[in-house]
Amino acid sequence: MLYFVTGTDTDSGKTLVSAALLSKAQGHKCGFKPIASGCISTDVGLRNSDALMLIAQSNIDLPYQVVNPISFEPAIAPHIAAKLVNRTLTAQSVLDTMYNPAMLEADFALIEGAGGWRLPFGNGEYLSDTVKLLQTKLQQAQQIQNPKKKPKIEVILVVGMKLGCLNHALLTQEVILADGLTIAGWVANQVDAEMAFIDDNLNSLQQMMQAPFLGYVPHLTAATAENAAVYLQLPQ
């Protein structure tokens, strides 16, 4: 199964949750980070810590450029970073760059988004448009390979637990469903260690969210994939 991991905001914990789910998954597994800002310049090119964390939890050997094909050094919105290097991001160009057959062949594969669901490309298009195009592409590919099977990409929503997260979670859920995508599950990740009434907020979300609850990751001192995986369950 293929999942797209999005968040209620930047720094909601998408990478930690994505790596934790990969750590927990069985069989052949791989993670992708199509677009990344805030990369570090190295002797072999730009490298992103989020992408490297996903690679560390994957057991399908893929070149770095396949996992993270679009990378920018400044830690700013990708469409602004792209403009600085005279590059244009579109829903189709991002799809063409990110798609890899391993997404279909793996037992468990996920794509970590950037920012939130409506990450802008700056031309009236959004990263969510790429996800919808990918859904169509997967269906077309499967019709050739196995017409009886109807693949789809489902969304995993990471809710960054902090003041305002209830509104962000419900609005993100609403727009994902309006775009015709299925939410396989949601994860509560405590980004604010001092968030007041965390239990009450979790109870409210569990009552209002329409997708399965995959777990609550508390604020971890050692935020590793293995430590976070203890608190999660894989989507069914």
Backbone torsions as a table, in degrees:
resi	resn	phi	psi	omega
1	MET	NA	146.8	-179.8
2	LEU	-113.2	133.1	-179.3
3	TYR	-125.7	147.5	172.3
4	PHE	-110.8	122.5	-177.0
5	VAL	-98.9	118.8	176.9
6	THR	-122.6	170.2	-177.9
7	GLY	-134.1	167.3	177.8
8	THR	-74.2	-12.8	-177.5
9	ASP	-172.0	170.9	169.0
10	THR	-63.6	143.9	179.8
11	ASP	63.8	32.2	176.1
12	SER	-84.6	-13.3	179.7
13	GLY	109.2	22.4	-178.3
14	LYS	-58.2	-44.6	-176.3
15	THR	-67.2	-45.1	179.3
16	LEU	-59.2	-46.6	-179.1
17	VAL	-67.5	-42.1	179.0
18	SER	-60.5	-47.2	179.9
19	ALA	-65.0	-37.3	179.0
20	ALA	-65.4	-41.8	178.5
21	LEU	-65.4	-40.0	176.1
22	LEU	-63.3	-40.6	178.6
23	SER	-60.5	-36.8	-176.1
24	LYS	-81.1	-25.9	-175.7
25	ALA	-69.8	152.3	178.2
26	GLN	-106.3	167.1	176.5
27	GLY	76.7	-160.4	179.5
28	HIS	-77.7	126.3	-172.8
29	LYS	-142.9	150.8	-179.8
30	CYS	-156.9	153.2	178.0
31	GLY	-125.6	150.4	-178.3
32	PHE	-129.7	144.3	175.7
33	LYS	-131.3	81.3	-171.1
34	PRO	-57.2	-41.1	-177.2
35	ILE	-126.0	129.5	179.6
36	ALA	-142.9	129.0	170.4
37	SER	-104.2	167.1	179.6
38	GLY	73.4	39.8	-179.3
39	CYS	-90.0	159.2	-179.6
40	ILE	-105.6	135.1	178.0
41	SER	-77.3	126.9	179.0
42	THR	-128.9	177.6	179.5
43	ASP	-64.9	-21.6	-178.7
44	VAL	-108.1	13.6	178.1
45	GLY	113.3	-175.4	-180.0
46	LEU	-69.4	138.9	178.2
47	ARG	-132.6	140.6	-177.2
48	ASN	-115.9	132.9	-175.8
49	SER	-64.6	-33.4	178.3
50	ASP	-64.6	-46.8	179.9
51	ALA	-62.2	-40.6	179.8
52	LEU	-65.7	-33.2	177.7
53	MET	-67.1	-38.3	177.1
54	LEU	-67.6	-41.8	179.1
55	ILE	-60.3	-38.8	-178.2
56	ALA	-64.2	-24.5	-178.6
57	GLN	-102.4	2.8	178.5
58	SER	-96.7	152.4	175.1
59	ASN	-120.2	9.2	170.1
60	ILE	-99.2	122.2	-174.4
61	ASP	-78.9	107.5	179.1
62	LEU	-124.0	141.9	176.5
63	PRO	-59.7	150.2	-178.7
64	TYR	-54.7	-41.8	-176.2
65	GLN	-65.7	-20.6	175.2
66	VAL	-77.6	-39.6	179.9
67	VAL	-70.4	-43.1	-177.9
68	ASN	-131.2	79.9	-175.4
69	PRO	-76.0	-23.6	-177.7
70	ILE	-119.6	112.1	-175.7
71	SER	-135.2	143.1	179.6
72	PHE	-132.7	144.4	-178.1
73	GLU	-75.5	-45.0	-178.4
74	PRO	-67.7	142.7	178.1
75	ALA	-87.9	67.9	-178.4
76	ILE	-134.6	175.2	179.3
77	ALA	-54.3	132.7	-175.1
78	PRO	-55.1	-39.4	-177.1
79	HIS	-69.6	-27.4	175.7
80	ILE	-76.2	-40.7	176.6
81	ALA	-62.8	-38.0	179.2
82	ALA	-64.0	-40.2	179.9
83	LYS	-61.3	-34.5	-179.4
84	LEU	-65.1	-25.2	-179.9
85	VAL	-112.6	22.0	176.6
86	ASN	56.5	44.0	178.2
87	ARG	-120.0	143.0	178.4
88	THR	-112.9	130.3	176.3
89	LEU	-99.1	129.6	173.0
90	THR	-130.5	162.6	-179.9
91	ALA	-59.4	-41.7	-177.6
92	GLN	-73.1	-41.0	-178.7
93	SER	-66.3	-36.5	177.4
94	VAL	-67.3	-40.9	176.9
95	LEU	-61.0	-46.7	-178.7
96	ASP	-60.0	-35.5	-178.1
97	THR	-77.3	-36.6	-171.8
98	MET	-89.9	-24.3	-172.8
99	TYR	-68.3	135.9	177.7
100	ASN	-146.2	139.2	-179.1
101	PRO	-55.5	-24.9	179.4
102	ALA	-59.0	-24.4	178.4
103	MET	-61.8	-33.0	179.4
104	LEU	-89.0	-31.4	-172.4
105	GLU	-82.2	-25.0	-176.6
106	ALA	-71.7	153.0	172.9
107	ASP	-72.0	-32.7	179.0
108	PHE	-145.6	121.7	179.7
109	ALA	-138.4	145.2	176.5
110	LEU	-140.8	152.5	177.3
111	ILE	-118.6	120.3	177.6
112	GLU	-90.3	125.0	178.9
113	GLY	-75.5	-173.9	176.1
114	ALA	-123.5	138.0	-177.8
115	GLY	62.3	-136.9	178.3
116	GLY	-107.2	-170.6	-175.3
117	TRP	-60.6	-38.1	-177.9
118	ARG	-98.1	42.3	175.0
119	LEU	-59.0	120.8	-175.8
120	PRO	-80.5	147.6	171.6
121	PHE	-99.2	-5.0	174.5
122	GLY	87.2	7.3	-178.7
123	ASN	-135.2	29.7	-178.1
124	GLY	83.1	5.2	177.8
125	GLU	-117.1	161.2	-174.7
126	TYR	-137.1	163.1	176.9
127	LEU	-59.8	-31.1	177.0
128	SER	-61.1	-30.4	176.3
129	ASP	-66.0	-35.6	176.9
130	THR	-64.6	-39.6	179.1
131	VAL	-62.7	-41.1	178.7
132	LYS	-66.2	-39.5	176.1
133	LEU	-64.0	-37.9	178.7
134	LEU	-64.7	-38.8	177.1
135	GLN	-57.1	-46.0	179.0
136	THR	-64.5	-42.4	-179.1
137	LYS	-64.0	-40.8	178.5
138	LEU	-62.8	-41.7	179.7
139	GLN	-64.6	-40.3	178.8
140	GLN	-66.4	-41.0	179.5
141	ALA	-65.6	-39.9	-177.6
142	GLN	-70.1	-31.2	178.0
143	GLN	-61.4	-29.9	178.4
144	ILE	-81.0	-42.7	-174.6
145	GLN	-80.9	-44.6	-176.8
146	ASN	-153.3	87.8	-174.5
147	PRO	-59.6	-23.1	-177.5
148	LYS	-76.9	-19.5	-178.2
149	LYS	-100.0	134.2	-179.7
150	LYS	-114.3	93.6	-177.6
151	PRO	-76.0	156.7	173.8
152	LYS	-154.3	159.1	175.4
153	ILE	-101.6	130.9	179.1
154	GLU	-113.2	157.4	-173.7
155	VAL	-102.2	137.8	169.0
156	ILE	-111.7	123.2	-176.3
157	LEU	-103.1	123.8	176.8
158	VAL	-99.4	119.3	179.7
159	VAL	-97.7	113.4	176.8
160	GLY	-75.5	110.2	-173.7
161	MET	-76.2	106.4	176.9
162	LYS	-160.5	172.7	179.5
163	LEU	-57.8	127.7	-178.8
164	GLY	99.2	-5.2	-174.2
165	CYS	-68.6	-26.3	-179.9
166	LEU	-63.2	-47.8	178.2
167	ASN	-62.3	-46.2	-179.3
168	HIS	-61.7	-41.1	-179.0
169	ALA	-65.8	-45.0	-177.6
170	LEU	-68.8	-39.2	178.1
171	LEU	-66.7	-40.9	178.9
172	THR	-65.4	-43.7	176.7
173	GLN	-58.0	-44.5	-177.4
174	GLU	-60.3	-45.2	-175.5
175	VAL	-75.0	-33.5	176.6
176	ILE	-62.5	-46.4	179.8
177	LEU	-66.4	-38.0	178.1
178	ALA	-64.5	-28.5	177.9
179	ASP	-79.2	-1.5	176.6
180	GLY	86.7	13.8	179.0
181	LEU	-97.2	156.2	177.1
182	THR	-99.0	135.2	175.5
183	ILE	-94.1	112.7	-178.3
184	ALA	-72.6	-25.7	179.5
185	GLY	171.0	169.1	179.1
186	TRP	-133.3	151.9	-178.3
187	VAL	-124.6	135.4	173.2
188	ALA	-96.0	120.1	-179.1
189	ASN	-120.9	117.7	-174.8
190	GLN	-79.4	102.2	179.9
191	VAL	-89.4	-25.1	177.9
192	ASP	-102.9	106.8	-176.4
193	ALA	-62.2	-23.2	-176.3
194	GLU	-104.8	16.1	-178.2
195	MET	-57.9	127.4	-179.1
196	ALA	-77.8	145.2	174.2
197	PHE	56.1	46.3	-177.2
198	ILE	-59.1	-40.4	-178.9
199	ASP	-64.7	-40.1	179.1
200	ASP	-65.7	-39.5	177.9
201	ASN	-66.0	-40.8	177.6
202	LEU	-63.3	-42.5	178.5
203	ASN	-62.4	-39.7	179.0
204	SER	-63.7	-44.8	179.8
205	LEU	-63.4	-41.6	-178.8
206	GLN	-64.3	-27.5	177.1
207	GLN	-78.7	-31.6	-172.3
208	MET	-98.0	-27.8	-178.5
209	MET	-74.1	144.6	-174.1
210	GLN	-98.6	-2.2	-177.8
211	ALA	-109.8	163.9	178.6
212	PRO	-61.3	144.9	178.0
213	PHE	-88.9	117.9	-175.4
214	LEU	-94.0	-6.4	176.3
215	GLY	138.7	163.5	178.0
216	TYR	-118.3	119.5	177.8
217	VAL	-98.5	113.3	178.9
218	PRO	-69.7	171.2	177.5
219	HIS	-67.7	114.2	-174.0
220	LEU	-97.9	134.1	173.9
221	THR	-67.6	-43.2	174.6
222	ALA	-109.1	93.6	-174.5
223	ALA	-85.0	75.0	177.6
224	THR	-104.1	160.9	178.6
225	ALA	-59.3	-43.0	-177.8
226	GLU	-65.0	-41.0	179.9
227	ASN	-67.4	-38.9	179.8
228	ALA	-72.9	-32.5	-177.1
229	ALA	-59.8	-28.8	-179.9
230	VAL	-57.7	-30.0	-173.3
231	TYR	-95.1	-0.1	-172.7
232	LEU	-115.9	157.6	168.2
233	GLN	-125.1	150.2	179.9
234	LEU	-76.0	148.6	176.4
235	PRO	-64.5	148.2	-178.6
236	GLN	-89.7	NA	NA
